[in-house]
């Protein structure tokens, strides 16, 4: 399993292209599900990052 640093994730986010949401017919699952999965992944990363926690 590969593990990446939060700096790598941040760099990937900053350097990702701004694109439109995919056409529903071009993906095998609902676009809304993809959006929710992305939100959950981002929230998990924020919760696990100790440098970002408020005291």
Beta strands, then each sheet from edge to edge (+ up, - down):
end
